[in-house]
């Protein structure tokens, strides 16, 4: 650390604060110190740092499913220099085991809850850790479905199918029903959030007696799979089937899919920023992240 301080022209204390994300260092100085440390291949020994300052530099992330929301949070935590203890509690057995054992004691500085609606007993168990906790629910997905549905309805679509990633246990087709659409049960399908999962969904959705004119997919990868399979089967996107992704990952942009952006990855990043502020003793004010409908080549007016 003293070598980095000498090379950067600052004190060792400033190097320590800058690399640990502590307050009292300007952003310009923090960036300068980080650049020097990177060139010198220096990294803080987290174990020693935690002994000295009481920090563990680890965050527990509890989630019911692997999603872009997780990707945004995990990336932001790694960037901030925190280790991530990930617990995917997608079924009742793993969830009960986790809260019965409560394995986080003295291991983390904070807890990030992604799409986890806790019971009273579960909340009490986490409260015993006495560390900051930030929760993100999945209301953004409900809002995203609504934005996508409004876009498709405005284009004249009345036959809209809904593809949800495994682990999403809400009945989001209610949003389509509330919009006045007739949604057959077989048009709400769950699949793995992968390209292969999306391709398999096409067999269910488009080979029935009545074919939807549009598909809303909660997973960007699955939306790409739907796009590829539809075209491979000799149909056209968007002329035969319009597709909207509720996940604006880069793969959807490359393919040219219409997408609702700003709900998942960015929300995870903002949640991490709020959690780190709480860990450092600051205060946060919850703020909604705006959704943006990005219209590309995968949607058109119904024929």
Secondary structure, DSSP 4 states (H G I P E B T S, - for coil): -HHHHHHHTS-HHHHHHHHHT-SSS-HHHHHHHHHHHHHTT----HHHHHHHHS---EEEEEESS--HHHHHHHHHHHHTT-EEEEEE--SHHHHHHHHHH-TTTTT-SEEEEES----HHHHHHHHTT-SEEEEE-SHHHHHHHHHHHHHHHHTT---EEEEEETT--S-THHHHHHTT----GGGEEEE-SSHHHHHHHHHHHSSSSS--SEEEES-HHHHHHHHHHHHHTT--TTTT-EEEES---HHHHHHT-EEEESSSHHHHHHHHHHHHHHHTT------PPPPEEE--TT-----
